[in-house]
Amino acid sequence: MDYGLIIGILFSLITVLFRSQYPETCLLGNLPGTEIYRCIGKYPNVTEIPGIKIFHFGASIYFGNREYFRSQIFHHVSFQQSPFAEAQIKYQNVRAEQGEKSKIVEDDEQLPFSNYKYDYLRVIILELSAVGYMDSGGVSMLLQVMREFAVNNIMIYLACVQEPVLESLERQGFFNSVSKEFLFPTVHDAVLYAQSECFAS
């Protein structure tokens, strides 16, 4: 028996499992004068779009890493939920569990920002090109995250969604709560839409 081969296989399996549960995440910035977006910090010339955060998640989103997905978004955006917003989210989640169909946030459920520092943030774009699969737990977490930011008047757009993920979102009834107008083929399309809709003078 080749123990070296067995050890190598086990190590590879552990590595794959770890990378799927804790994949690479980063904020993307724009290479000025182009429609190219790359990880801030890795590429010195990229710049962040004012009022917009572009978040990249480097693996499929499923039950095993959905909490990591959420925590990394909040970490990169440096966002803190207000106690009032947290209470509102709990209320919305109860409604969702009871089978009530509703928008991400109703018009009369808007709440103030948790801190004046975040007033300038209007849109978060989730760049999902590396997300090849999303189970029901992942879809549920995505909806929860969108609600958490929506009650603070921060919209989330989805960019570069792969076909299997789009089909999963359809099956799970995701678009009963989220408009498809927030779905974009590229990051640049999402940025242009955000700038025209949220930052128009």
C-alpha positions in Angstrom: 0.0 0.0 0.0 1.4 3.4 -1.0 0.9 5.5 2.1 2.4 8.5 0.4 -0.3 8.4 -2.3 -3.0 8.1 0.3 -1.6 11.0 2.4 -1.4 13.1 -0.8 -5.0 12.3 -1.7 -6.3 13.1 1.8 -4.3 16.4 1.8 -5.8 17.3 -1.5 -9.3 16.6 -0.3 -8.8 18.6 2.9 -7.4 21.5 0.8 -10.4 21.5 -1.5 -12.8 21.3 1.4 -11.1 24.2 3.1 -11.1 26.4 0.0 -14.8 25.7 -0.6 -15.7 26.7 3.0 -13.3 29.7 3.2 -12.7 30.9 -0.4 -10.9 34.0 -1.5 -12.9 37.2 -1.1 -12.1 40.8 -2.0 -13.4 44.1 -3.1 -13.0 45.0 -6.8 -12.0 48.3 -8.2 -12.0 49.7 -11.8 -9.0 50.0 -14.0 -9.4 53.7 -15.1 -10.5 54.1 -18.7 -11.6 50.5 -19.1 -14.5 48.2 -18.2 -12.1 45.9 -16.3 -12.5 45.3 -12.5 -9.8 43.6 -10.4 -9.1 43.0 -6.7 -8.1 46.1 -4.8 -4.8 45.5 -3.2 -3.5 43.1 -5.8 -3.5 45.6 -8.6 -2.1 49.0 -7.7 -3.8 51.0 -10.5 -7.4 50.0 -9.8 -9.7 52.5 -8.0 -12.9 52.1 -6.0 -16.1 53.5 -7.4 -17.5 56.2 -5.1 -20.6 55.1 -3.2 -20.4 51.5 -4.6 -18.7 48.4 -3.1 -18.0 45.5 -5.5 -17.7 42.2 -3.6 -16.1 39.1 -5.1 -16.8 35.6 -3.6 -14.5 32.9 -4.9 -16.6 29.7 -4.6 -20.1 28.2 -4.6 -22.4 29.3 -1.8 -24.0 26.5 0.1 -25.0 25.5 3.7 -21.4 24.9 4.7 -20.1 28.4 3.9 -23.1 30.6 3.9 -22.3 32.2 7.3 -18.7 32.9 6.0 -20.3 34.5 2.8 -22.3 36.9 5.0 -19.5 37.7 7.4 -17.1 38.5 4.6 -19.5 41.0 3.0 -20.0 42.8 6.2 -16.2 42.7 6.9 -15.2 44.2 3.5 -18.0 46.8 3.5 -17.1 47.6 7.2 -20.8 47.9 7.9 -22.5 47.8 11.3 -26.2 47.0 11.7 -28.3 49.3 13.9 -30.4 47.6 16.7 -33.5 48.9 15.0 -32.5 47.3 11.7 -31.7 44.0 13.4 -35.2 44.0 14.9 -36.6 44.7 11.5 -34.7 41.8 9.9 -35.9 39.4 12.5 -39.5 40.5 11.8 -39.0 40.1 8.0 -37.4 36.6 8.5 -40.4 35.5 10.5 -42.7 36.7 7.8 -40.7 34.8 5.2 -40.8 31.6 7.3 -44.6 31.9 7.4 -44.7 31.9 3.7 -45.6 35.5 3.1 -44.4 37.0 -0.2 -43.0 40.5 0.0 -40.5 42.8 -1.4 -37.0 42.8 0.2 -38.3 45.8 2.2 -41.6 47.5 2.1 -41.9 51.2 1.3 -43.0 52.0 4.9 -40.3 49.8 6.5 -37.3 52.0 5.6 -35.0 52.6 8.6 -32.3 55.2 9.1 -28.6 54.4 8.6 -26.9 52.9 11.6 -24.0 55.4 11.4 -23.5 58.6 9.4 -20.2 57.2 8.1 -22.2 54.8 5.8 -24.5 57.5 4.4 -22.5 57.6 1.2 -22.7 53.9 0.5 -25.7 53.3 -1.8 -25.0 50.1 -3.7 -23.2 46.8 -3.2 -22.5 44.7 -6.3 -22.0 41.0 -5.8 -19.6 39.7 -8.5 -20.6 36.0 -8.7 -18.6 34.7 -11.6 -16.9 32.1 -9.4 -20.1 30.9 -7.9 -21.0 27.8 -9.8 -23.6 26.4 -7.4 -26.0 27.8 -4.8 -28.2 25.5 -2.7 -31.3 26.5 -0.8 -29.2 27.5 2.2 -27.2 29.8 0.1 -30.2 31.3 -1.6 -31.8 31.9 1.9 -28.6 33.6 3.1 -28.4 35.8 0.0 -32.0 37.0 0.7 -31.2 37.6 4.3 -28.1 39.7 3.4 -30.1 41.7 0.9 -32.8 42.5 3.5 -30.2 43.5 6.1 -28.8 46.1 3.7 -32.1 47.2 2.2 -33.5 48.3 5.6 -30.5 50.7 5.7 -31.3 52.0 2.2 -28.4 50.1 0.6 -29.3 48.1 -2.5 -27.5 44.9 -3.6 -27.1 44.1 -7.3 -26.0 40.7 -8.7 -23.5 40.6 -11.5 -22.0 37.8 -13.6 -24.4 35.1 -12.4 -23.8 31.7 -14.0 -26.7 29.8 -15.5 -26.9 27.0 -12.9 -27.1 29.6 -10.1 -29.7 31.6 -12.0 -31.8 28.4 -12.4 -31.4 27.7 -8.7 -32.6 31.2 -7.8 -35.6 30.6 -10.0 -36.4 27.3 -8.4 -36.1 28.7 -4.9 -38.5 31.5 -5.6 -35.8 34.2 -5.2 -37.3 36.4 -7.8 -40.6 36.5 -5.9 -38.9 38.9 -3.6 -36.1 40.4 -5.7 -36.7 42.2 -9.0 -34.7 40.9 -12.0 -33.8 44.5 -12.8 -31.0 44.1 -10.2 -29.4 41.3 -12.2 -26.6 42.3 -14.6 -24.4 40.4 -17.1 -21.3 42.3 -16.2 -20.0 44.3 -13.3 -19.6 47.4 -15.5 -23.3 47.2 -16.5 -24.2 47.1 -12.8 -22.0 50.1 -12.1 -23.4 52.2 -14.9 -27.0 51.4 -13.7 -26.1 52.3 -10.1 -24.6 55.6 -11.2 -27.6 56.5 -13.3 -30.2 55.4 -10.8 -28.7 56.2 -7.4 -26.3 59.0 -8.0 -28.0 61.0 -10.7 -28.0 64.7 -9.8 
